């Protein structure tokens, strides 16, 4: 039976108010949730803490008990295999009314591999057979969570992630457009105001300027956002030496 929550008067949780990490084990994976809510934050302690692991339309929900007596929790993922990229939602829900008291969507956890080393990615890659003759497509699992879908006919599904990471031809031709599209959308929807947001941190690597404010319908703010985004993408390409790498790749091909 599908559960429904009342979203009236909800409060978006800050990234500083919780930590969520994911650990890959030999045959499964698990996540660890800890809460750092300040005592001045007014959330009903009788509220129930839920975590949802999700991939597109598939969801696995975990009831972690009352906020009042919540303790750092380690939970095993049952639905999704270790190699399947997933994201998380955190919800605190009124026990009686099911009103959503606080929430955070599109959570990218800190990910740790089998050996304990941290794996960092902000753009999950999904092999798919739903693209027809297209090689790739940018999809959004929710309003702030982009995904790169790559045609599984290009290579074996298990090799798709390595293709995206290591092929200079793919990277040079695809990543600049992908990043431009993502940053423009997130900038317009003001997600990049959050200094702890993964895409904000990504952009900060390539510019010393914060994302400019965007006002819908204002041509000047539109141009400022485009110029800022272009600076990020240009610096990304320059540091990655994508023109040089692509030329070397084509020279080797011929």
C-alpha positions in Angstrom: 0.0 0.0 0.0 1.4 3.4 -1.0 1.9 5.8 1.9 1.2 9.5 1.5 2.5 12.4 3.5 1.0 15.8 4.2 3.6 18.4 3.1 1.9 21.4 4.8 4.4 23.6 6.9 7.3 21.4 6.0 10.9 22.6 6.7 13.8 21.8 4.4 16.6 20.3 6.4 20.1 21.9 6.1 23.0 19.6 5.1 24.7 20.6 8.3 21.8 19.0 10.3 22.5 15.4 9.3 25.2 13.2 7.9 24.5 10.2 5.6 27.2 7.8 4.4 27.0 4.7 2.2 29.3 1.7 2.5 29.8 -1.0 -0.1 30.2 -4.5 1.3 31.2 -7.7 -0.6 27.5 -8.7 -1.3 25.5 -5.7 -0.3 25.6 -2.1 0.8 24.5 -0.2 3.8 24.0 3.4 4.9 24.7 5.2 8.2 22.5 8.2 9.3 23.3 10.6 12.1 21.3 13.7 13.0 22.8 17.0 14.3 19.6 18.9 14.9 20.1 21.9 17.2 18.0 22.0 20.3 16.5 25.3 19.2 15.0 23.7 16.1 11.3 23.2 16.7 10.5 19.8 15.3 8.0 17.6 17.3 10.1 14.9 19.0 7.3 12.4 18.5 8.0 12.7 14.8 9.1 9.5 13.0 12.4 9.5 11.0 12.2 7.9 7.6 14.9 7.4 5.0 14.1 6.5 1.4 16.7 5.1 -0.9 15.6 5.5 -4.5 16.5 5.1 -8.2 14.1 6.7 -10.6 10.7 5.2 -9.7 12.0 2.5 -7.4 12.0 3.3 -3.7 13.0 1.4 -0.5 11.7 3.1 2.7 13.1 2.6 6.2 11.4 3.6 9.4 14.1 4.6 11.9 11.8 5.3 14.8 11.0 8.4 16.9 13.1 11.5 16.6 13.1 11.7 20.4 15.1 8.6 21.0 16.9 8.5 17.6 20.4 7.1 17.6 23.0 6.9 14.9 21.7 4.1 12.7 23.3 1.6 10.3 20.9 0.1 7.8 21.3 -2.6 5.2 20.0 -1.9 1.6 17.9 -4.8 0.4 16.4 -3.6 -2.9 19.4 -2.2 -4.8 22.6 -4.0 -5.7 25.9 -2.4 -4.7 26.7 -1.3 -8.3 23.4 0.5 -8.8 23.7 4.3 -8.1 21.0 5.5 -5.8 20.1 8.7 -3.9 18.3 9.3 -0.6 15.4 11.3 1.0 15.2 12.1 4.7 11.8 12.8 6.2 10.6 13.6 9.7 6.8 12.8 9.8 4.2 13.5 12.5 3.3 10.1 14.0 -0.5 10.8 14.0 -1.3 13.1 11.1 1.5 12.0 8.7 2.2 15.7 8.2 5.8 16.2 6.9 7.6 18.2 9.5 11.0 18.3 7.9 12.7 16.9 4.8 15.6 16.8 2.4 15.5 15.3 -1.1 18.2 14.4 -3.6 20.8 13.5 -0.9 24.1 12.4 -2.3 25.8 10.5 0.6 29.5 10.1 1.2 30.2 6.8 -0.6 32.9 4.4 0.5 34.1 1.4 -1.5 34.8 -2.1 -0.3 38.4 -1.1 0.7 37.2 1.8 2.7 38.3 4.5 0.3 35.8 7.3 -0.4 34.2 7.3 -3.9 33.2 10.8 -5.1 30.6 11.4 -7.8 28.0 14.0 -8.4 26.6 12.7 -11.7 25.4 9.1 -11.5 25.7 7.1 -14.8 23.0 4.7 -15.8 23.3 2.2 -18.7 20.0 2.0 -20.5 18.4 0.3 -23.5 15.7 3.0 -23.8 17.6 5.6 -25.8 17.0 4.0 -29.3 19.9 5.3 -31.5 20.9 8.1 -29.1 24.2 7.7 -27.3 23.3 9.6 -24.1 20.7 11.7 -22.5 20.5 13.9 -19.3 17.7 12.9 -17.0 16.5 14.3 -13.6 15.4 12.0 -10.9 14.0 15.0 -9.0 14.4 18.8 -9.2 18.0 18.9 -8.1 19.4 15.4 -9.0 20.7 15.0 -12.6 21.6 11.7 -14.0 23.6 10.8 -17.2 21.9 7.9 -19.1 24.2 6.2 -21.6 23.0 3.7 -24.3 23.9 0.2 -23.2 24.5 -0.8 -26.8 27.7 1.3 -26.7 29.4 -1.4 -24.6 28.8 -3.9 -21.9 26.7 -2.4 -19.2 29.4 -2.9 -16.6 31.8 -0.8 -18.6 29.6 2.3 -19.1 30.9 4.2 -16.1 34.5 3.6 -17.1 33.7 4.7 -20.7 32.3 8.0 -19.4 35.3 8.6 -17.0 38.1 7.6 -19.3 37.2 8.2 -23.0 38.6 11.6 -24.0 36.3 11.7 -27.0 33.2 11.2 -25.0 34.3 13.5 -22.2 35.3 16.3 -24.6 32.0 16.2 -26.6 29.5 15.4 -23.8 30.6 16.8 -20.4 30.7 20.6 -21.4 27.1 20.5 -22.6 26.0 18.4 -19.7 27.5 20.6 -17.1 26.3 23.8 -18.8 22.7 22.5 -18.8 22.9 21.3 -15.2 24.4 24.5 -13.8 22.0 26.8 -15.7 19.0 24.9 -14.4 20.2 24.7 -10.8 21.2 28.3 -10.9 17.7 29.4 -12.0 16.1 27.3 -9.3 18.5 28.7 -6.7 19.9 25.4 -5.5 23.5 26.8 -6.0 22.9 29.2 -3.1 23.5 26.3 -0.8 27.3 26.2 -0.1 27.1 22.6 1.0 25.3 21.4 -2.1 27.5 19.0 -4.2 27.1 21.0 -7.4 27.9 24.3 -5.7 31.2 22.7 -4.5 31.8 21.4 -8.0 31.4 24.9 -9.5 33.7 26.5 -6.8 36.6 24.4 -8.1 36.5 26.4 -11.3 35.6 29.9 -10.3 36.2 32.3 -7.4 32.7 33.8 -7.9 29.5 32.6 -6.4 26.6 31.8 -8.7 24.9 35.2 -9.4 21.2 35.6 -8.3 18.6 34.9 -10.9 15.4 36.8 -11.4 12.9 35.2 -13.8 12.2 37.4 -16.7 15.2 39.7 -16.1 17.5 39.7 -19.1 20.5 41.0 -17.2 20.4 38.3 -14.5 19.9 35.7 -17.3 23.1 36.9 -19.0 25.0 37.0 -15.7 24.1 33.4 -15.0 25.1 32.3 -18.5 28.4 34.1 -18.2 29.1 32.6 -14.9 28.2 29.1 -16.1 30.4 29.6 -19.2 33.3 30.5 -17.0 32.9 27.3 -15.0 32.7 25.1 -18.1 35.6 26.8 -19.9 37.9 26.4 -16.8 36.8 22.8 -16.5 37.7 22.1 -20.1 41.0 24.0 -19.8 42.1 22.1 -16.6 41.1 18.8 -18.2 43.0 19.6 -21.4 40.1 18.3 -23.4 41.0 19.9 -26.7 44.6 18.4 -26.4 43.3 15.0 -25.3 40.7 14.9 -28.1 43.3 15.8 -30.7 45.7 13.1 -29.3 42.8 10.6 -29.4 41.9 11.4 -33.1 45.6 11.2 -34.0 45.9 7.7 -32.5 42.7 6.6 -34.3 44.1 7.6 -37.7 
